[in-house]
Amino acid sequence: MLRGRGILCFAPDPWEALWRNRHQLLSVLAEQNQVIYVEPRPYLRSVVQQVRSGQLFHGRRAPRLVTVQAGLHVYRPPLYAPLTGREPLRLLTDALRKASLCRAMRQVGMDRPILWLFRPDMDDVPGRYGECLLIYHIVDEYTGYADVDPARVDEIRRRERALIARADLVLVTSRGLLESKGGTNPNTHWVPNGVDYERFAAAAREQVDPPELLGVPRPRIGYVGALNDKIDTGLLLQVADAYPQAALVLVGPVQMLAADARREMDALRERPNVRVVGQVPGQRVAEFTAACDVGLLPYRQNAWTQNIHPLKMYEYLACGLPVVATDIPAVREEQAVIRIVGDGAAFVDAIGAALAEQDEALRTERQARAARNTWRDRVERISALIEATLRKRGVA
């Protein structure tokens, strides 16, 4: 594993949001390195809205630099220095943000860090913090997000191409992203998502129901992850209606933007056999996953899902669960242990077969597959890529 380095990560979501690959990777890397996780920079418009609503300081009184584990620090950018395109305010707030973050870096003794970015709109950051290496980590086809204005697609692509070209190392999480993003920078590598295998396997062994699921009957058909516009909510309605004696358990934040998806989500909440739990802390995801009997990957077919590598795939497998998935490229990597079908009736029928399964050998094989795809394995792979890139650049 990489050792003795400073890592400055500009993240697109707060530390307390739904845990994603950056949370997992940085938590492991912090065991041997100093990591600062920079939460999203506030925009002027949102700050003004908070001022008008009287919520400016609500929930923002914690220190700007908080240590969440040894070696891992979360930095909250100051609200007094928001992002803006207005001159000369832009120059002032930019200088204030930089000065504040540099103070935080000095607090933890961080100098010449590895700069780790995740989004095209972070292209203003490189070159400002004395970094020895720039990593651009692509986890989605960002132009495929449901909230992206079509008028901005070309701009996003242009900025991303420039950031890829500038980066010393580019990481992608899916084969599709490797194909679409790998032609610009020769140091682009596919590192798929992984799993905290020991945590999920232990939860499967212990089989302790979370309090939120006490009284929820079995069998339980589960989806554990963000409920956003990449999820086929209409398909979930079909599942709930086809198995009235089973419980459909949905665990994760609800972030639907499309009107039809919101209506379908409302309909799901009204079904007597559906339990919508909402977001739970990352440390509790394993217990909810292990409390299910079947794991679902019910994705729509679009540019977003064609390029994802779902974290929950290996989490389900680590618990030994039978998995039913719609046919997206990422799940084909584990087609020997996942039921991959179309949507509609085929998906519903596959759940019935999964519920009836009594194959312990298959359960063991699912867990074995997950055990070969841990976050520590991914950190070792990324560490080797970082160290090779540092050597090539002559960085001690």
N, C-alpha and C positions, 0 to 999 in steps of 0.2 A: 504493500500500500504506500501511496505518496506520504512523505513525512516532512515535518518541519516547514511547511509552506503556509503562507497567508492566502486565503481565498475570499475574494470579494464578489458576492453573488447579488446581482440585481434581479429580484424576483417579480413576477407579474401578479402575485397574490400575497395576502398577509400570511404570516407563519401559522396563525390559528385557523386558517381556511382549510378546506378539504385537503388532506395530505396527498401530494403527488410525488413524482419521481425525484424532484429537487429536494424535498424534505427528507426522503429516504437516503439519497446519496450523500447529502451534506451531513446528515447525522452520523453516518459511518466515517466520513472523511474527517470530521471534527475530533475523532479519537486520537489522531496523530497530527492534526494541523489546527491552525486558528482560522475560524470561518466567521465572516459577517454576512448575515442574510439581510439584504436591504429590502424592506417592504416597499410597495408601490409609492411612487412620488405623487403627492396630491396635485390636482389641477386647480387652477384659479377659479373656474366656474363652480366646482364642487365646494371649495372653501367659502365662496360668496354665498352659496345656497345654505351652508351650515350657519353662517353668520346671520342670515335672514331668518332662519328657523330657530335660532337660539341654541343650536347644538354644537357650536364650534369646539368647545372643550369637553364635550361629553365623551367619556371613555378614552381621552387622550392625555391623562395626567401621569401616566406611567413614564419612567425615564426613557429617553430616546434610545439608549443602548441597554438591552436586557440580556443577561446570560441565561439561556434555557437548558444548557448542559455544558459540561466542561469542554471548552474549546469552541463552542457554538454560541454566537451572539446575534440577537435580532435587533436591527436598527430601524427606527421609525423616523422617516424624514420629517422635518419641521413643517407645520402648517403655515408658518409665517413666510415660507419661501416656496410657493406653489409653482408648478409649471405653467408658463404662459407664453404666447407668441407676441405679446404687446411690448413694444420698445418704449422707453428704456427699461421698463420693469423687468423684462426678460433677463437682461444682463445682471440686474441687481439680485433677483431671486436665484439665478444660476450660481452666482458667486457665493451667496449665503448658504445654499445647499452644499456646495463643494466644501466650504470651510467647516460646516457642521460635521459632514461625514469624515473629513480628514482628522478632526478632533477625535472622533470615535475610533478611527484606525490607530491613532497614537495611543489611545487608552489601552488597546489590546496588543500594542507593540507590532502592528502590521505595517510592513514596508515592502514595496515592489510586489504587490499581490498578484495572484492569478485572477484575472477578471472574467467572470462567468455571466453571460447574458442569455436571455431566453426569448426575446421578442424583437421584431424589426424596429419598433419605435424606441428602442434603447440605443439607437445608432449615434446619439449625441454623447454617450458615455465614454467610449474608448479614447485613450490618450490623455485622460484628465487625472488619473489617480496613480500614475507611475507604475502601471502594471508591467510585469515581465512576460505575460502571456495573455492572449485573448481567446476565450472559448465562446463559441456561439452554439447553443444547444437547442435543436429544433424538435419539438415534441408533437406538433400538429401542422396541418396545412392551414395556416392562419387565415388565409383568404376564404376558407370554407366555413368559418364561424357564422352562426346565425345572425349575429348583430353587426356584421360587417356591411357598410354601405357599399353597394356595387360601384359607386363612383370612386371609391378609394382603393379598389383592388389593384389597379396598375401601380399606384403609389406604394402600396405595401410590398408588391413584388419587386419594385425598383430598389426600395430601401433594403429589402432582405438580400437581394443579389449583392449589393454593395457591402453589406455586413459580412456575408459569407466570404467574399473576396478579401476582406480586410482581416478576418479572423486567422489566428495561427492554427487553430484546431476547430473543426466543426463536427458535432455529434448529432446523430439523428436516431429516433427511436423505432422507426419502421422501415421495411424494405422499400415501400412506396416513396417515402421521403428520401431515401438514399438515391433512388432512380431520378427523382425530380430535382433534388438539390445538389447532387454530387458532382455535377459537371463543371462547376466553377472553381472549387478549391480542391486540389488533389489530396489534402489532408482531411478528408471527410470520411467518417466511420459510422457504421451502424452498431449501436449498443442498445438492445431492446430493454424494456422494463423488466423488473424482477420482483422478488417477494421476500419478506421477512419470514423465511420458512419456519424457523423454530417457534415463532410466536403463533402462527396459524396452525401448525401441526399440534402444538400444545393445547390450543383452544379446542381442537377437534377431539383430542384425547379426554379433556376434562368435561366437555359437554355440559357446561353450566349456562342455563338460560339467562340472558340479560333481563333485568327487572321489567324493561319495556315490552318484553315478549311473553311475560308470564300470563297464562290464560289464552294465548294464541295457539290454536290447535295445530297439530301435525296432520298430514305432511305440510311443510312450509316450502313454498316456491319463492326463492329470494333473488332480489337484485340489490347489490350493495355498491353504491357509487353515485356520482352526480346525476340527478334527474334533469337533464337539459335537452336541447332540441336535437341531439343526435340519437336520443332514445325514441323508439317507436311506441308511443303511448297507446295508440290504437291497438297495437298487437298485445300490449299488456291488458287492455280491456278484454280482448278475446280470451286471454289466459284466465283471467278472473272469472269470466262467465262460464268457461268450459270446465272449471274445477271448483264448483261451489262448496265442496266439502273440504277443500284445501285452503290454506291461508297464503295469500300473495303478500310478501313482506318487502317493502321498499325502504331502503336505508340510504340516506344521503340528502344533500341540499336540493331543493326544488328551484330550478332556474329557467323555467320555460319562457320563451319570448313569443313564439308563434301563437296566434289566437286559437287555432284548432288544437294545438298541443295543450294549451292551458285549459280548454274546455274538457279535453280528455282526461287531464290530470284531476280536474274537479269531479268528473264522473267516477274516477278510480277511488277518490276519497269517500264517495257515497256508497261504494260496494261494501256489503257487510263482511265479506271475507278478505278485505284489503286492509293492511296495516301500514300506514305511512309514518315512519319513525322520524324522518328528518335527519339532519347532520348530526353525527356523533364524533367525539374526539378520535384522532387517528389511532391512539392506543387501544381503542375499544372496537375497532373495525373487525378484528379477528373473532371476537366473541359473537358478534352478530352474524358473521359469515358461517361460523361453525354451527350456529343454531338453526340453519336451514338444511333442507334435504336435497334441494336442487338449486344450482346457480344459473342465472340467466345472463346472456349477453344479447339483448334485444335491440340491435342497432338498425337504424335506417340506412338506406343505401345512398350515400352522397359523397362529395369530395372530402368532407370532414372525416367520415368513418372509414373511407378507403385508405386513410393515412395514419390512423391511430394504432397504438399498441396498448390495449387496456390493461391497467394494473390488476384489475379484479380477476383476470383470466388465471394467473398463477396463484392468486389468493384462494380462489375456489378450489383449484387443484391441490393446493397445500392442505386443505381441509378434507381432501378425498371426495369432494362432492361431484356427482355427475353434472355435466355442464351442457346446456343447450344454447346454441348461438345461431344468429343469422350469418349468412355467408359473407364475411368481410376478410380481406387478405390476412390480417394478423392471426386470426384463429386457425388458419390452415396450417400454421407451423406446428400445431398440436392436434391435428385432425385424428390421430390414433386414439386420443382419449377424450375428445369433445364431439358431441353430436352437432354437426353443422348442417343446417337445413335452410329452406327459404322461409318466407314469412307465412302468415295465415294458418291454414289447417295443418300444414306440415310441421310448423313450429309447435303448435298445440299438441299434436300427436306425439312428437318427440319428447315432450315433457311427461306424457303418460308412460312412455317406455322408460324414461329415466327414473320415475317414481317407483316403477315395478322392478328395477334392477336389484339383483342380489349377488353381484359379482365382486367378491372381496379381492380377487387378484387384480381386477381392473382398478379398484380403489387404491390398492397398493401402488400400481403403476402410475396413477395420477399423481400421487404424492411424490413418487420417485422423480417424475418429470419436473415437478416444482422444486424439488431439492437440488436439481441441477441448474436452477435459474434464480439464485439468490441475489440480493442487493450487494452482498459482499463480493460475489463473483463479478458483478457489474463494476464495483469500485476498483477492483484489481485490474480489470480491463481498461477502465478510464485512466487509472494511475499510470499504467504502462504507456498509454498513448501520450499523456502529459509529459512524462519523463523523457520519452523519445523526442517529443517536440522541443522540450527545453534543451536537450543535448544538441539537437540540430541547429538551434538558434544560439548555441554557445552560452546558455544561461546557467550559472553555477547554482 
